[in-house]
Amino acid sequence: MFRTRFTRRGAVVAALAAGLVLAAPAAAQAHVGVSPDSVTPEGSAVLTFSFTHGCEDSPTTALRVTMPEGLTSVSPTIDATWDVAVERADNGLVSAVTYTASEPIPHDLRGEVTMAVSLGEDAPESLAFPVEQQCETGVNEWV
């Protein structure tokens, strides 16, 4: 899982890039990052989750992003590169989005997925977006 934190203090500020929050052994494998690094309270943004490596030398086949509590809407971006599957909670809000690559992304190429999100007025001070990177061989969970 990759955890990105948004903090509410005048502006909601996202946490560190993946390489800064991962333990050294995991950082050698691959990483997933997110941008932008700020969203205003009760605001919205288009988040881009990007990765620069697969799992070891294995191509990336999918990214699954789990949504934190505090979002009022999530709108995944679709394009020809990714198939999108949306999971919803009992309240109807998006709980996770899985982007499956039309063709596996080679381990040495960069890939990205995007989604628009909106924060509610009751969003917690910190939000985390766990990401599971699935590959032809192996899985990376980013914390």
N, C-alpha and C positions, 0 to 999 in steps of 0.2 A: 504494500500500500504506500502511496505517496501522500503525505499530509501537507496540505497548504492551509495556512491559517489566515483568516481575515479578522482583524481587530477593529472594534468600534471605538474610535476616539477622534471625533471631528471628521476624520476620514477612516474608512475601513482599510487597513493595511495588510497586505498578504505577507505570509511568512517567507522564509528563506527558500532559495532554489534547492532542488533535490540534492545536489552534490553537497550542500552544507548541512543537511539534516540526516543524511544516511551515515551509517557506520562505515568505516574504511573498507572492510571486505565487500560489502554490497556495492559500494561506489565503483569498484573496479569492474562490475558487470555491466551496468547500464543505468540510465536514470530517466525520470519523467519530470518535466518542469511545467509551471503554469504562469501565464501572464494575462492581464496586467497585474501589477502588485498593489493596486488600491481600488477601492470602490467606496463611494460615499454611503453613509447610512441611509437606508430605505432607497438605495440607488440600484442601478443595473449595470451590467457589463457583459461583453463577450469574452469568455475565458478561452484561452488556447492552451491545450495540454500537448506538449511536444516531447519527443524522445529522439535520442541520437544513436541508439544502439539497440540490438535485439537482446535476447537472453544468451549470453556468451556469444557464439557464432551463429545462433539460430534466428531466423527471420521472425519478426513480430506479426502475429495473426489477428490480435484483438487487444483493445484497451477497455477495461470496465471501470467506470468512475462511479463511486458511491456518493450520493448527495447527503450533505449534512442537514440537520434540523435548522430552520431559520430562513430557508429560501421560500419565496412565494411563487416563483415560477422558474422553470428550466425548459429551454427550447434548443434541443440539439440541432446542429447544422448537418445537413445531408449533402453529399456530393458523390461523384462517380467513384471515388477511391474507397469509400466506406459504406457498409450496410449498417443501419442504426436500429437497435432494439431498446425500447424504453420499458422499464419496470416502474409500476406505480404502487404507492402505499395505499392503505385502506382509506385514507382521506382524499385520494385522487391525485396527490402531488407526486412528481417524479422522485423515485427513491434511488434509482441507478440507471445509467446509460451504458450500453455496450456497443462499441464501434468495432465491427469486424471488417478487416481489410478484404477488398475484392480480390487482391493478389497479395500474398505475404510481402511485407516490407523488408528488403534485405537488411541484414544486421549492420551494415556499414552506411546506410542511408538514413536521413532524418525524416520523421513523419510527424503529423500533428492532426488533432481533432479540435473542433470548437463547439461551444454552446453558449447561448445567452442565458444569464441568470439574473434574478431580481431578489434583493434582500428585503425581508419584512421588517417592520418597526420593532418587533420583538426578537430579532436575530441576536443570538448570543454574542458576547464580545469576541469569541474565537470560533472559527469554523474550520473543519478539516475535510478534505476531499481525498479519501483513500483511493488509490489507483492500482489495479491489477493489470500488469502487462503480460499477455499470453503470447507464447511463441510456438513454433512448430515443435520444439523440444524445450520444455521448461516454462516456468512462470516466475515473474518478479512481482512481489507485493511491496509497494512503496509506502513507507511510514514516515 
